[in-house]
């Protein structure tokens, strides 16, 4: 198992579309892939992997080289919001529930943009006495009808298609508030390289949100662990807690727990529990 926690997966009957999507995600994460390694991990023939790489090359997402392929997509590539929302949906729901359990009545919260933070918002329905500060119009739509929650959306520009508020006005808002908890979603969590995001504008807002809270909680499904995206949000030691569906033995979970970060590991079909650390 490497830092990203990749395992050998029996995928011989996987539909080609899903298999190629998995190969593409690995290309984005690592920059290159090996035919032999992919054949072993996916439990398919090397000929099948070659056909998959040919398809990715035809789509302009990869270039084949001897023994494998390299990515033509940079770490700044941001999958569409609709794709991210549908990915690991059950895991994000479990993460959202565990994160919501950290909230006490009367707390002032930051709820970040992104599909995992939105899952936290859904689990706060029915709560009372909360104040929520958010750069996400989607969070406002989710909680706007809740009588027990006071909502404050930061000002600024809305990123087209992403529904995240960015810009200097948004950063200034976070400098003027003091919150109990900040729930932050990111594209990548790496124990040495820190928290990263696809877009530098979003990264600045997340950084300001972390600074505005007494306690910062990163909410990230297992696919984000060990991954590096384009823009640095904050060093890993700047976060207090991580809520994830990754197992306790995942390399990133283990390293963060050893460094003193509280790690809460959940599964979609089980109750959450906190890892030591």
Residue pairs with C-beta under 8 A, 6 or more apart in sequence:
1 7
1 249
1 250
1 251
2 226
2 251
3 190
3 191
3 226
3 251
3 252
4 29
4 30
4 225
4 226
4 227
4 252
5 222
5 225
5 226
5 246
5 250
5 251
5 252
6 26
6 41
7 41
8 40
8 41
8 43
9 41
9 42
9 43
10 43
11 19
11 22
11 42
11 43
11 44
12 42
12 43
12 44
14 22
14 42
16 52
16 55
19 42
19 44
19 52
20 52
20 55
20 56
22 42
23 33
23 38
23 42
23 49
23 52
23 53
23 56
24 56
24 61
24 62
24 73
25 223
26 33
26 38
27 33
27 56
27 61
27 62
27 69
27 70
27 71
27 73
28 71
28 73
28 75
28 77
29 226
29 227
29 228
30 71
31 70
31 71
32 65
32 68
32 69
32 70
32 71
33 53
33 68
33 69
34 67
34 68
35 46
35 49
35 50
35 53
35 67
35 68
35 69
36 46
36 67
37 68
38 44
38 49
38 52
38 68
39 45
39 46
39 48
39 49
42 48
42 49
53 62
53 64
53 68
53 69
54 64
56 62
56 69
57 63
57 64
57 69
60 72
61 71
61 72
61 73
62 69
62 70
62 71
62 72
63 69
63 70
63 72
74 230
75 196
75 198
75 228
75 229
75 230
76 198
76 199
76 229
76 230
76 231
77 198
78 162
78 187
78 198
78 199
79 87
80 161
81 115
81 161
81 162
81 163
84 114
84 115
85 115
85 118
87 115
87 221
87 223
88 221
88 222
88 223
88 245
90 268
91 221
91 222
91 245
91 266
91 268
92 115
92 116
92 119
92 219
92 221
93 119
93 122
93 268
94 245
94 266
94 267
94 268
94 272
95 116
95 119
95 120
95 219
95 220
95 221
95 243
95 244
95 245
95 266
96 116
96 118
96 119
96 120
96 121
96 122
96 123
96 219
97 123
97 266
97 272
98 243
98 264
98 266
98 272
99 120
99 123
99 183
99 217
99 219
99 243
100 120
100 123
100 124
100 127
101 272
102 181
102 217
102 241
102 243
103 109
103 124
103 127
103 130
103 181
104 180
105 127
105 128
105 129
105 130
106 129
106 130
107 129
107 130
107 131
107 180
107 181
108 130
108 131
108 132
108 133
108 177
108 178
108 179
108 180
108 181
109 130
109 131
109 132
109 133
109 179
109 180
109 181
109 182
109 183
110 132
110 133
110 134
110 174
110 179
110 181
110 182
110 183
110 184
110 209
110 212
110 213
111 117
111 120
111 121
111 132
111 133
111 134
111 136
111 139
111 183
112 134
112 135
112 136
112 182
112 183
112 184
112 185
112 206
112 209
113 134
113 135
113 136
113 138
113 139
113 162
113 163
113 164
113 165
113 185
113 202
113 205
114 136
114 164
114 185
114 186
115 185
116 185
116 219
116 220
116 221
117 136
117 139
117 183
117 184
117 185
117 219
118 136
118 138
118 139
118 142
119 219
120 183
120 219
121 132
121 138
121 139
121 142
121 143
122 142
124 130
124 132
124 143
124 146
124 149
125 142
125 143
125 146
126 146
126 148
127 146
127 148
127 149
128 147
128 148
128 149
129 148
130 148
130 149
130 150
131 149
131 150
131 152
132 139
132 143
132 149
132 150
132 151
132 152
133 152
133 153
133 154
133 173
133 174
133 177
133 179
133 212
134 140
134 151
134 152
134 153
134 154
135 153
135 154
135 156
135 164
135 165
135 166
135 170
135 205
135 209
136 153
136 163
136 164
136 165
137 153
137 158
137 163
137 165
138 163
139 151
140 151
140 153
143 149
143 151
144 151
152 177
153 165
154 165
154 169
154 170
154 173
154 174
154 205
155 165
155 169
155 170
155 173
156 165
156 166
156 167
156 168
156 169
156 170
157 165
157 166
157 167
158 164
158 165
158 166
159 165
159 166
159 199
159 201
159 202
162 199
162 202
164 202
164 205
165 205
166 201
166 202
166 204
166 205
167 201
170 205
170 208
171 204
171 205
171 208
174 205
174 208
174 209
174 211
174 212
175 208
175 211
175 212
177 212
178 212
178 214
179 212
179 213
179 214
180 213
180 214
180 215
181 213
181 214
181 215
181 216
181 217
182 209
182 210
182 212
182 213
182 215
182 216
182 217
183 217
183 219
184 195
184 206
184 209
184 210
184 216
184 217
184 218
184 219
184 233
184 239
185 218
185 219
185 220
186 195
186 196
186 197
186 206
186 218
186 220
186 224
186 229
186 233
187 196
187 197
187 198
187 224
187 227
187 229
188 195
188 196
188 197
188 224
188 226
188 227
188 228
188 229
189 195
189 218
189 220
189 224
189 225
189 226
189 227
189 236
189 242
189 252
189 256
190 196
190 226
190 227
190 228
190 236
190 252
191 236
191 252
191 255
191 256
191 259
192 236
193 228
193 232
193 236
194 232
194 233
194 234
194 235
194 236
194 238
195 206
195 218
195 232
195 233
195 234
195 235
195 236
195 238
195 239
196 203
196 227
196 228
196 229
196 230
196 231
196 232
196 233
197 203
197 206
197 229
197 230
197 231
197 233
198 229
198 230
198 231
199 230
199 231
200 230
200 231
202 231
203 231
203 232
203 233
206 233
206 234
207 233
207 234
210 216
210 233
210 234
210 238
210 239
215 240
215 241
216 238
216 239
216 240
216 241
217 239
217 240
217 241
217 242
217 243
218 239
218 241
218 242
218 243
219 243
219 244
220 242
220 243
220 244
221 244
221 245
221 246
222 244
222 245
222 246
222 250
224 244
225 244
225 246
225 250
225 252
225 253
226 251
226 252
236 256
236 259
236 261
237 259
237 260
237 261
239 261
240 261
240 262
241 261
241 262
241 263
241 264
242 253
242 256
242 261
242 262
242 263
242 264
243 264
243 266
243 272
244 250
244 253
244 263
244 264
244 265
244 266
245 265
245 266
245 267
245 268
246 252
246 253
246 265
247 253
247 265
248 254
248 263
248 265
248 275
253 263
253 265
253 275
256 263
256 277
257 263
257 275
257 276
257 277
258 277
259 277
260 277
261 277
262 274
262 275
262 277
263 274
263 275
263 277
264 272
264 273
264 274
264 275
265 272
265 273
265 274
265 275
266 272
266 273
